[in-house]
Amino acid sequence: FIQSNLSAMSRIRLIKSALNTFYDVEVISDPNTNQFIEEGLDSILNSVGDVLQSALEALNCYKFYLINNAKFKKCVEGNEVIASFRTKMQICYQTSNTQNIIEQCKNKVLSSLDAYESKGSGWIFEGWQESIVKITKYCPT
């Protein structure tokens, strides 16, 4: 449904569950900016904004949440881990301001990332991996 408007940095796959049909849109991070927390996240979220706008044109109203995956490294031991930061479910209507919604998502991801790093675990941000936008049609009653 939104395949034609996606950039080369995005892939879409359809996931069907018992109750809902979710469209998973995978947004690949830009290798030129993925090692910078805010710049890399902004790059990803710009693509996510395009996905949300395309979904509005196709679905009129939908619910979505965003999963951002980031790689962390522990310098002392050389271990790596992928951590996921998820936003809360958002509802988008034709009248929704997607820029405000994207800004809310960014703030949530950054605060979660900050909390993750500040726990004294020794994990250091290495770079963004990808983001997955989970979209399903929403019919308000």
PyMOL commands that place a pseudoatom at each C-alpha (Angstrom):
pseudoatom trace, name=CA, resn=PHE, resi=1, chain=A, elem=C, hetatm=0, pos=[0.000, 0.000, 0.000]
pseudoatom trace, name=CA, resn=ILE, resi=2, chain=A, elem=C, hetatm=0, pos=[2.832, 2.449, 0.633]
pseudoatom trace, name=CA, resn=GLN, resi=3, chain=A, elem=C, hetatm=0, pos=[5.579, 0.624, -1.256]
pseudoatom trace, name=CA, resn=SER, resi=4, chain=A, elem=C, hetatm=0, pos=[5.791, 3.112, -4.118]
pseudoatom trace, name=CA, resn=ASN, resi=5, chain=A, elem=C, hetatm=0, pos=[6.560, 6.098, -1.883]
pseudoatom trace, name=CA, resn=LEU, resi=6, chain=A, elem=C, hetatm=0, pos=[9.331, 4.508, 0.159]
pseudoatom trace, name=CA, resn=SER, resi=7, chain=A, elem=C, hetatm=0, pos=[12.971, 5.394, -0.270]
pseudoatom trace, name=CA, resn=ALA, resi=8, chain=A, elem=C, hetatm=0, pos=[15.676, 2.886, -1.063]
pseudoatom trace, name=CA, resn=MET, resi=9, chain=A, elem=C, hetatm=0, pos=[16.519, 2.920, 2.642]
pseudoatom trace, name=CA, resn=SER, resi=10, chain=A, elem=C, hetatm=0, pos=[13.175, 1.310, 3.539]
pseudoatom trace, name=CA, resn=ARG, resi=11, chain=A, elem=C, hetatm=0, pos=[11.730, -2.169, 3.204]
pseudoatom trace, name=CA, resn=ILE, resi=12, chain=A, elem=C, hetatm=0, pos=[8.151, -3.183, 3.865]
pseudoatom trace, name=CA, resn=ARG, resi=13, chain=A, elem=C, hetatm=0, pos=[6.736, -6.498, 4.962]
pseudoatom trace, name=CA, resn=LEU, resi=14, chain=A, elem=C, hetatm=0, pos=[3.230, -7.518, 5.919]
pseudoatom trace, name=CA, resn=ILE, resi=15, chain=A, elem=C, hetatm=0, pos=[2.774, -9.266, 9.261]
pseudoatom trace, name=CA, resn=LYS, resi=16, chain=A, elem=C, hetatm=0, pos=[-0.617, -10.813, 10.003]
pseudoatom trace, name=CA, resn=SER, resi=17, chain=A, elem=C, hetatm=0, pos=[-1.619, -11.677, 13.522]
pseudoatom trace, name=CA, resn=ALA, resi=18, chain=A, elem=C, hetatm=0, pos=[-4.806, -13.196, 14.845]
pseudoatom trace, name=CA, resn=LEU, resi=19, chain=A, elem=C, hetatm=0, pos=[-6.458, -9.836, 15.474]
pseudoatom trace, name=CA, resn=ASN, resi=20, chain=A, elem=C, hetatm=0, pos=[-4.726, -7.262, 13.310]
pseudoatom trace, name=CA, resn=THR, resi=21, chain=A, elem=C, hetatm=0, pos=[-2.790, -6.905, 10.120]
pseudoatom trace, name=CA, resn=PHE, resi=22, chain=A, elem=C, hetatm=0, pos=[0.415, -5.024, 10.823]
pseudoatom trace, name=CA, resn=TYR, resi=23, chain=A, elem=C, hetatm=0, pos=[2.575, -3.539, 8.139]
pseudoatom trace, name=CA, resn=ASP, resi=24, chain=A, elem=C, hetatm=0, pos=[6.201, -3.528, 9.234]
pseudoatom trace, name=CA, resn=VAL, resi=25, chain=A, elem=C, hetatm=0, pos=[8.267, -0.891, 7.502]
pseudoatom trace, name=CA, resn=GLU, resi=26, chain=A, elem=C, hetatm=0, pos=[11.952, -1.300, 8.171]
pseudoatom trace, name=CA, resn=VAL, resi=27, chain=A, elem=C, hetatm=0, pos=[13.968, 1.926, 7.880]
pseudoatom trace, name=CA, resn=ILE, resi=28, chain=A, elem=C, hetatm=0, pos=[17.685, 1.266, 7.486]
pseudoatom trace, name=CA, resn=SER, resi=29, chain=A, elem=C, hetatm=0, pos=[20.029, 3.743, 9.159]
pseudoatom trace, name=CA, resn=ASP, resi=30, chain=A, elem=C, hetatm=0, pos=[22.271, 5.909, 6.999]
pseudoatom trace, name=CA, resn=PRO, resi=31, chain=A, elem=C, hetatm=0, pos=[25.864, 4.637, 7.403]
pseudoatom trace, name=CA, resn=ASN, resi=32, chain=A, elem=C, hetatm=0, pos=[27.138, 8.231, 7.198]
pseudoatom trace, name=CA, resn=THR, resi=33, chain=A, elem=C, hetatm=0, pos=[25.231, 9.367, 10.286]
pseudoatom trace, name=CA, resn=ASN, resi=34, chain=A, elem=C, hetatm=0, pos=[24.347, 6.235, 12.265]
pseudoatom trace, name=CA, resn=GLN, resi=35, chain=A, elem=C, hetatm=0, pos=[27.190, 6.643, 14.775]
pseudoatom trace, name=CA, resn=PHE, resi=36, chain=A, elem=C, hetatm=0, pos=[25.858, 10.024, 15.967]
pseudoatom trace, name=CA, resn=ILE, resi=37, chain=A, elem=C, hetatm=0, pos=[22.965, 9.775, 18.414]
pseudoatom trace, name=CA, resn=GLU, resi=38, chain=A, elem=C, hetatm=0, pos=[20.840, 12.781, 17.396]
pseudoatom trace, name=CA, resn=GLU, resi=39, chain=A, elem=C, hetatm=0, pos=[21.962, 13.207, 13.784]
pseudoatom trace, name=CA, resn=GLY, resi=40, chain=A, elem=C, hetatm=0, pos=[21.486, 9.495, 13.078]
pseudoatom trace, name=CA, resn=LEU, resi=41, chain=A, elem=C, hetatm=0, pos=[18.092, 9.440, 14.787]
pseudoatom trace, name=CA, resn=ASP, resi=42, chain=A, elem=C, hetatm=0, pos=[16.997, 12.540, 12.844]
pseudoatom trace, name=CA, resn=SER, resi=43, chain=A, elem=C, hetatm=0, pos=[17.984, 10.844, 9.594]
pseudoatom trace, name=CA, resn=ILE, resi=44, chain=A, elem=C, hetatm=0, pos=[15.961, 7.746, 10.493]
pseudoatom trace, name=CA, resn=LEU, resi=45, chain=A, elem=C, hetatm=0, pos=[12.967, 9.785, 11.660]
pseudoatom trace, name=CA, resn=ASN, resi=46, chain=A, elem=C, hetatm=0, pos=[12.895, 11.796, 8.419]
pseudoatom trace, name=CA, resn=SER, resi=47, chain=A, elem=C, hetatm=0, pos=[12.329, 8.521, 6.573]
pseudoatom trace, name=CA, resn=VAL, resi=48, chain=A, elem=C, hetatm=0, pos=[9.786, 7.464, 9.193]
pseudoatom trace, name=CA, resn=GLY, resi=49, chain=A, elem=C, hetatm=0, pos=[7.919, 10.744, 8.572]
pseudoatom trace, name=CA, resn=ASP, resi=50, chain=A, elem=C, hetatm=0, pos=[7.682, 9.846, 4.878]
pseudoatom trace, name=CA, resn=VAL, resi=51, chain=A, elem=C, hetatm=0, pos=[6.334, 6.414, 5.807]
pseudoatom trace, name=CA, resn=LEU, resi=52, chain=A, elem=C, hetatm=0, pos=[3.706, 7.953, 8.114]
pseudoatom trace, name=CA, resn=GLN, resi=53, chain=A, elem=C, hetatm=0, pos=[2.609, 10.438, 5.471]
pseudoatom trace, name=CA, resn=SER, resi=54, chain=A, elem=C, hetatm=0, pos=[2.260, 7.673, 2.872]
pseudoatom trace, name=CA, resn=ALA, resi=55, chain=A, elem=C, hetatm=0, pos=[0.286, 5.563, 5.331]
pseudoatom trace, name=CA, resn=LEU, resi=56, chain=A, elem=C, hetatm=0, pos=[-2.116, 8.461, 5.955]
pseudoatom trace, name=CA, resn=GLU, resi=57, chain=A, elem=C, hetatm=0, pos=[-2.768, 8.756, 2.235]
pseudoatom trace, name=CA, resn=ALA, resi=58, chain=A, elem=C, hetatm=0, pos=[-3.476, 5.026, 1.979]
pseudoatom trace, name=CA, resn=LEU, resi=59, chain=A, elem=C, hetatm=0, pos=[-5.292, 4.281, 5.236]
pseudoatom trace, name=CA, resn=ASN, resi=60, chain=A, elem=C, hetatm=0, pos=[-6.884, 7.609, 6.342]
pseudoatom trace, name=CA, resn=CYS, resi=61, chain=A, elem=C, hetatm=0, pos=[-6.479, 6.614, 9.983]
pseudoatom trace, name=CA, resn=TYR, resi=62, chain=A, elem=C, hetatm=0, pos=[-4.009, 4.222, 11.600]
pseudoatom trace, name=CA, resn=LYS, resi=63, chain=A, elem=C, hetatm=0, pos=[-2.166, 3.289, 14.761]
pseudoatom trace, name=CA, resn=PHE, resi=64, chain=A, elem=C, hetatm=0, pos=[1.577, 2.792, 14.876]
pseudoatom trace, name=CA, resn=TYR, resi=65, chain=A, elem=C, hetatm=0, pos=[4.544, 2.427, 17.116]
pseudoatom trace, name=CA, resn=LEU, resi=66, chain=A, elem=C, hetatm=0, pos=[8.233, 2.634, 16.402]
pseudoatom trace, name=CA, resn=ILE, resi=67, chain=A, elem=C, hetatm=0, pos=[11.077, 0.348, 17.445]
pseudoatom trace, name=CA, resn=ASN, resi=68, chain=A, elem=C, hetatm=0, pos=[14.597, 1.796, 17.186]
pseudoatom trace, name=CA, resn=ASN, resi=69, chain=A, elem=C, hetatm=0, pos=[17.503, -0.642, 17.406]
pseudoatom trace, name=CA, resn=ALA, resi=70, chain=A, elem=C, hetatm=0, pos=[20.917, 0.609, 18.471]
pseudoatom trace, name=CA, resn=LYS, resi=71, chain=A, elem=C, hetatm=0, pos=[24.243, -1.158, 18.926]
pseudoatom trace, name=CA, resn=PHE, resi=72, chain=A, elem=C, hetatm=0, pos=[26.169, -0.703, 22.154]
pseudoatom trace, name=CA, resn=LYS, resi=73, chain=A, elem=C, hetatm=0, pos=[29.671, -1.868, 22.976]
pseudoatom trace, name=CA, resn=LYS, resi=74, chain=A, elem=C, hetatm=0, pos=[31.434, -2.482, 26.260]
pseudoatom trace, name=CA, resn=CYS, resi=75, chain=A, elem=C, hetatm=0, pos=[35.009, -1.341, 25.710]
pseudoatom trace, name=CA, resn=VAL, resi=76, chain=A, elem=C, hetatm=0, pos=[36.571, -3.279, 28.572]
pseudoatom trace, name=CA, resn=GLU, resi=77, chain=A, elem=C, hetatm=0, pos=[35.242, -6.661, 27.509]
pseudoatom trace, name=CA, resn=GLY, resi=78, chain=A, elem=C, hetatm=0, pos=[34.677, -5.968, 23.800]
pseudoatom trace, name=CA, resn=ASN, resi=79, chain=A, elem=C, hetatm=0, pos=[31.103, -7.274, 24.008]
pseudoatom trace, name=CA, resn=GLU, resi=80, chain=A, elem=C, hetatm=0, pos=[28.345, -5.921, 21.780]
pseudoatom trace, name=CA, resn=VAL, resi=81, chain=A, elem=C, hetatm=0, pos=[24.607, -5.790, 22.343]
pseudoatom trace, name=CA, resn=ILE, resi=82, chain=A, elem=C, hetatm=0, pos=[21.625, -4.568, 20.316]
pseudoatom trace, name=CA, resn=ALA, resi=83, chain=A, elem=C, hetatm=0, pos=[19.138, -2.632, 22.438]
pseudoatom trace, name=CA, resn=SER, resi=84, chain=A, elem=C, hetatm=0, pos=[15.634, -1.741, 21.266]
pseudoatom trace, name=CA, resn=PHE, resi=85, chain=A, elem=C, hetatm=0, pos=[13.850, 1.467, 22.207]
pseudoatom trace, name=CA, resn=ARG, resi=86, chain=A, elem=C, hetatm=0, pos=[10.095, 1.439, 21.603]
pseudoatom trace, name=CA, resn=THR, resi=87, chain=A, elem=C, hetatm=0, pos=[7.695, 4.359, 21.460]
pseudoatom trace, name=CA, resn=LYS, resi=88, chain=A, elem=C, hetatm=0, pos=[4.155, 4.207, 22.752]
pseudoatom trace, name=CA, resn=MET, resi=89, chain=A, elem=C, hetatm=0, pos=[1.268, 3.508, 20.374]
pseudoatom trace, name=CA, resn=GLN, resi=90, chain=A, elem=C, hetatm=0, pos=[0.261, 6.628, 18.444]
pseudoatom trace, name=CA, resn=ILE, resi=91, chain=A, elem=C, hetatm=0, pos=[-2.938, 7.262, 16.485]
pseudoatom trace, name=CA, resn=CYS, resi=92, chain=A, elem=C, hetatm=0, pos=[-2.770, 9.278, 13.263]
pseudoatom trace, name=CA, resn=TYR, resi=93, chain=A, elem=C, hetatm=0, pos=[-5.787, 10.927, 11.655]
pseudoatom trace, name=CA, resn=GLN, resi=94, chain=A, elem=C, hetatm=0, pos=[-5.941, 12.941, 8.437]
pseudoatom trace, name=CA, resn=THR, resi=95, chain=A, elem=C, hetatm=0, pos=[-5.688, 16.086, 10.573]
pseudoatom trace, name=CA, resn=SER, resi=96, chain=A, elem=C, hetatm=0, pos=[-2.683, 14.848, 12.572]
pseudoatom trace, name=CA, resn=ASN, resi=97, chain=A, elem=C, hetatm=0, pos=[0.547, 16.808, 12.483]
pseudoatom trace, name=CA, resn=THR, resi=98, chain=A, elem=C, hetatm=0, pos=[3.099, 14.104, 11.693]
pseudoatom trace, name=CA, resn=GLN, resi=99, chain=A, elem=C, hetatm=0, pos=[6.004, 16.444, 12.558]
pseudoatom trace, name=CA, resn=ASN, resi=100, chain=A, elem=C, hetatm=0, pos=[4.716, 16.760, 16.143]
pseudoatom trace, name=CA, resn=ILE, resi=101, chain=A, elem=C, hetatm=0, pos=[4.272, 13.000, 16.344]
pseudoatom trace, name=CA, resn=ILE, resi=102, chain=A, elem=C, hetatm=0, pos=[7.813, 12.434, 15.054]
pseudoatom trace, name=CA, resn=GLU, resi=103, chain=A, elem=C, hetatm=0, pos=[9.146, 14.897, 17.640]
pseudoatom trace, name=CA, resn=GLN, resi=104, chain=A, elem=C, hetatm=0, pos=[7.335, 12.988, 20.424]
pseudoatom trace, name=CA, resn=CYS, resi=105, chain=A, elem=C, hetatm=0, pos=[8.860, 9.732, 19.155]
pseudoatom trace, name=CA, resn=LYS, resi=106, chain=A, elem=C, hetatm=0, pos=[12.320, 11.301, 19.089]
pseudoatom trace, name=CA, resn=ASN, resi=107, chain=A, elem=C, hetatm=0, pos=[11.994, 12.609, 22.651]
pseudoatom trace, name=CA, resn=LYS, resi=108, chain=A, elem=C, hetatm=0, pos=[10.822, 9.200, 23.900]
pseudoatom trace, name=CA, resn=VAL, resi=109, chain=A, elem=C, hetatm=0, pos=[13.673, 7.342, 22.194]
pseudoatom trace, name=CA, resn=LEU, resi=110, chain=A, elem=C, hetatm=0, pos=[16.309, 9.820, 23.422]
pseudoatom trace, name=CA, resn=SER, resi=111, chain=A, elem=C, hetatm=0, pos=[15.056, 9.693, 27.017]
pseudoatom trace, name=CA, resn=SER, resi=112, chain=A, elem=C, hetatm=0, pos=[15.005, 5.878, 26.928]
pseudoatom trace, name=CA, resn=LEU, resi=113, chain=A, elem=C, hetatm=0, pos=[18.510, 5.800, 25.472]
pseudoatom trace, name=CA, resn=ASP, resi=114, chain=A, elem=C, hetatm=0, pos=[19.736, 8.230, 28.126]
pseudoatom trace, name=CA, resn=ALA, resi=115, chain=A, elem=C, hetatm=0, pos=[18.210, 6.089, 30.879]
pseudoatom trace, name=CA, resn=TYR, resi=116, chain=A, elem=C, hetatm=0, pos=[19.865, 2.988, 29.389]
pseudoatom trace, name=CA, resn=GLU, resi=117, chain=A, elem=C, hetatm=0, pos=[23.308, 4.596, 29.317]
pseudoatom trace, name=CA, resn=SER, resi=118, chain=A, elem=C, hetatm=0, pos=[23.031, 6.249, 32.724]
pseudoatom trace, name=CA, resn=LYS, resi=119, chain=A, elem=C, hetatm=0, pos=[22.465, 3.007, 34.632]
pseudoatom trace, name=CA, resn=GLY, resi=120, chain=A, elem=C, hetatm=0, pos=[26.232, 2.605, 34.979]
pseudoatom trace, name=CA, resn=SER, resi=121, chain=A, elem=C, hetatm=0, pos=[26.299, -0.544, 32.895]
pseudoatom trace, name=CA, resn=GLY, resi=122, chain=A, elem=C, hetatm=0, pos=[29.403, 0.505, 30.959]
pseudoatom trace, name=CA, resn=TRP, resi=123, chain=A, elem=C, hetatm=0, pos=[27.660, 0.150, 27.587]
pseudoatom trace, name=CA, resn=ILE, resi=124, chain=A, elem=C, hetatm=0, pos=[28.629, 2.856, 25.072]
pseudoatom trace, name=CA, resn=PHE, resi=125, chain=A, elem=C, hetatm=0, pos=[26.501, 3.848, 22.077]
pseudoatom trace, name=CA, resn=GLU, resi=126, chain=A, elem=C, hetatm=0, pos=[28.052, 2.484, 18.889]
pseudoatom trace, name=CA, resn=GLY, resi=127, chain=A, elem=C, hetatm=0, pos=[25.413, 3.332, 16.252]
pseudoatom trace, name=CA, resn=TRP, resi=128, chain=A, elem=C, hetatm=0, pos=[21.828, 3.003, 15.049]
pseudoatom trace, name=CA, resn=GLN, resi=129, chain=A, elem=C, hetatm=0, pos=[20.962, -0.241, 13.317]
pseudoatom trace, name=CA, resn=GLU, resi=130, chain=A, elem=C, hetatm=0, pos=[17.443, 0.225, 11.944]
pseudoatom trace, name=CA, resn=SER, resi=131, chain=A, elem=C, hetatm=0, pos=[13.963, 1.285, 12.906]
pseudoatom trace, name=CA, resn=ILE, resi=132, chain=A, elem=C, hetatm=0, pos=[10.788, -0.659, 12.417]
pseudoatom trace, name=CA, resn=VAL, resi=133, chain=A, elem=C, hetatm=0, pos=[7.486, 1.180, 12.054]
pseudoatom trace, name=CA, resn=LYS, resi=134, chain=A, elem=C, hetatm=0, pos=[4.569, -1.107, 12.934]
pseudoatom trace, name=CA, resn=ILE, resi=135, chain=A, elem=C, hetatm=0, pos=[1.389, 0.222, 11.324]
pseudoatom trace, name=CA, resn=THR, resi=136, chain=A, elem=C, hetatm=0, pos=[-2.172, -1.091, 11.458]
pseudoatom trace, name=CA, resn=LYS, resi=137, chain=A, elem=C, hetatm=0, pos=[-5.413, 0.396, 10.171]
pseudoatom trace, name=CA, resn=TYR, resi=138, chain=A, elem=C, hetatm=0, pos=[-7.496, 2.052, 12.863]
pseudoatom trace, name=CA, resn=CYS, resi=139, chain=A, elem=C, hetatm=0, pos=[-11.261, 2.536, 12.705]
pseudoatom trace, name=CA, resn=PRO, resi=140, chain=A, elem=C, hetatm=0, pos=[-12.475, 4.744, 15.562]
pseudoatom trace, name=CA, resn=THR, resi=141, chain=A, elem=C, hetatm=0, pos=[-15.928, 3.810, 16.814]
for i in range(1, 141): cmd.bond("trace and resi %d" % i, "trace and resi %d" % (i + 1))
show_as sticks, trace
zoom trace
